[in-house]
């Protein structure tokens, strides 16, 4: 009997789990969605001639863009094919 009384009302019990979900949404899920949207927009805006850096740190100039891949010229005719999502950022506008 005493054990049941110590829990309080049902509304108070629901407040903390709901508050945790709301905090997780605004501090974890929402920023991650924004980051993914920004990366997706960046990948769609890539064009031939852009100087970019891959996620692995490789610098190169885009010479060919296909559906899901990008071919980079990394050094005097050395061409390497990468997945579009592995391009981290553009260096053309940074100079």
Buried (B, 14 or more C-beta within 10 A) or exposed (E): EEEEEEEEEEEEEEEEEEEEEEEEEEEEEEEEEEEEEEBEEBBEEBEEEBBBBBEEEBEBBBBEBEEEEBBBBBEEEEEEEBEBBBBBEBBEEEE
